[in-house]
Amino acid sequence: MRAQLGYRWYRLKLENRHWKVELPDGSAGFGVVGDWRAVTHFSRYWLGCPDLSGVKIRRGVNGRDAGKVLNDMVSRYGMAVVHPSVTATGLKGVELQWPSLVELQIPIEATWEEQRAEWGKSVKGDLGRIKREGYRGVISRDISRVERFYREFYEPSMRLIHGANAYLFSSKDLHSIFRSQGEMLEIWRGDEWVGGEIYKLDDGVLVACALAWRAGAVSERRKGIVGALFVEKLKRALELGAKTLRLGGVPPYLEDGLMFFKTKWGARLMPSAMREHTWRVVINPDHPATRDFFRRYSLLYRRGDEAGFHVLSEKESADVPVAAKLQDGIHGWHDLDALKVFRRSSCG
């Protein structure tokens, strides 16, 4: 009985709570119904504010009509987000299946020489920095080191990189992963432990789980610690006989720095393993804020039950370098005007 009451209270809050998020001068904003995670994500990408201290947030309740609240938000801001479980009908605008993250993987080749053949100039620059720093990888199966990794490496790294939008495993989660066919790759420079990653081998797939470096220091990133982790992780995948290195989620924008970094090592889209969390996002394609967003970002999104992705962008695909590397997973490239035509034909 208590569990049922708890769920009903959760559902009531989900259905009725909303947030209006704006820049301090009110020049731009967006709305959210039922999902705080969307507040942090779209503050970073729609408004360009990685820290929530850079936005004004007004909380409210929907009453009985979430659809009316959403329509008002779309009219004012050009975009509103609603949790998939919230009942909202009569929405005016174009509704998108907008992923919170998309999954990437790297196929593991038969030899190290074949693996390296995929890499371009950017990776070769990283390899030069790794060599100059003298980074070396050490495999650890000592579970007593996991807690130190969590406190001194993982948590500060994720907080500094992703801010309020960080997705973090708990210390308990990392211990569980380590016990389940897991191990830790440590990166050392001389006698100093400077970076690490916890991963596990699951049915021929090396699953990357938690990557970090000491205190999240920007100086260490500039020296090439993340590249060193990628090189040693790929070598380990070969040693273990893995067929695939699964890298986890990245934001669904082709211009995102994490998307660029991972694809330059040969990463490809994993449509079949898309993260479960997909927002219902309603946009007004003619709103200036919407036009501005899609001039800056190219969004990977889903159409119905299709296995692959489509891209929504005001850019040409040839002007987005990452697009060519992910072309096998992209089924179509559309601008906002084409999206409006598609919606009319679908509804007709």
MOSULWO-V843883 format. One record per run of one state. SS is the DSSP state (h for helix, s for strand, l for the rest). FROM is the first residue (numbers start at 0). LEN is the number of residues. If there is no record, write none. Layout:
BEGIN
ss=SS from=FROM len=LEN
ss=SS from=FROM len=LEN
END
This chain:
BEGIN
ss=l from=0 len=1
ss=h from=1 len=15
ss=s from=16 len=7
ss=l from=23 len=5
ss=s from=28 len=5
ss=l from=33 len=2
ss=h from=35 len=10
ss=l from=45 len=6
ss=h from=51 len=3
ss=s from=54 len=7
ss=l from=61 len=4
ss=h from=65 len=12
ss=l from=77 len=1
ss=s from=78 len=4
ss=l from=82 len=11
ss=s from=93 len=6
ss=l from=99 len=2
ss=s from=101 len=6
ss=l from=107 len=4
ss=h from=111 len=5
ss=l from=116 len=4
ss=h from=120 len=13
ss=l from=133 len=1
ss=s from=134 len=6
ss=l from=140 len=2
ss=h from=142 len=23
ss=l from=165 len=5
ss=h from=170 len=9
ss=l from=179 len=2
ss=s from=181 len=8
ss=l from=189 len=2
ss=s from=191 len=11
ss=l from=202 len=2
ss=s from=204 len=9
ss=h from=213 len=3
ss=l from=216 len=1
ss=h from=217 len=6
ss=l from=223 len=1
ss=h from=224 len=15
ss=l from=239 len=4
ss=s from=243 len=7
ss=l from=250 len=2
ss=s from=252 len=1
ss=l from=253 len=3
ss=h from=256 len=7
ss=l from=263 len=4
ss=s from=267 len=2
ss=l from=269 len=1
ss=h from=270 len=3
ss=l from=273 len=4
ss=s from=277 len=6
ss=l from=283 len=4
ss=h from=287 len=9
ss=l from=296 len=2
ss=s from=298 len=4
ss=l from=302 len=6
ss=s from=308 len=4
ss=l from=312 len=4
ss=h from=316 len=3
ss=l from=319 len=1
ss=h from=320 len=5
ss=l from=325 len=1
ss=h from=326 len=3
ss=s from=329 len=5
ss=l from=334 len=1
ss=h from=335 len=12
ss=l from=347 len=1
END
